Amino acid sequence: MPREHFRELEDKIHYCFKDKSLIELAMSHSSYANEKHLGKLGCNERLEFLGDAVLEIVSSDFLFHRFPDMPEGDLTKTRASMVCEPTLAYCAEQIGLGGYLLLGKGEDATGGRTRNSVVSDAMEALIGAIYLDGGIESARAFVLPFVKEMLEDESRLSFKDYKTILQEIVQQNPEEKLQYKLVEEKGPDHNKRFVVDVMLNSNVIGTGEGRSKKNAEQMAAKEALQLMGR
């Protein structure tokens, strides 16, 4: 993709990268990296990991100060609604992020540019890239308009956070330990599926499958809650 396309994206997000390689890496899906033989470090997965953490701290900080009387449980649920895959995909759609992605031919041909799991990951990677390039205040300036929009449109916060609900139940017994374990990745890069077990101590209490690890974790928690009769 020509560099002018990334300049167009910079205009849309109101941020100009000092290190242009970061925006290109943020837009590089694993299918593209595989096709171009760039290796594991040639895709946006590490930036996605970083961006996820930056998004959580920015949204947490904003909610903490915006709602001084909101209890911890409600803060957690509100934040979860803001950082979930459907919300991130909606935000990515607002800036047309899918059009700037570097995808492998198979991923592109099967609708990767509009797939929630792909564009939500790219959104997090972009946040991570902005943080690396310009620091936390630049990342905050990019993230906060989306956070505020989500608060104004409550219908966007209808996501049900099964992981948090399950965690709150388990926390009633402090000696219990809840963890999520990725047990399988299947399918080609353009249609990958993840399978996750949720474990209470050493016992599997739910299994979920999804197009992203986060979605699979939510589905595993949902199954566990269903088995509990919740």
Protein Blocks (a to p, Z undefined) as FASTA:
>chain_A
ZZklmmmmmmmnopacfblmlmmmmmmcfklmmmnonojmlpcklmmmmmmmmmmmmmmm
mmmmmmmmbcfklmmmmmmmmmmmklmmmmmmmnommmmpccdfklmmnopmmgmklmmm
mmmmmmmmmmmmnojmlmmmmmmmmmmmmmmmmmlmmpccfklmmmmmmmmmmkbccddd
dfbdedjfklcccdddddehjacfbdcddfbfklmmmmmmmmmmmmnoZZ
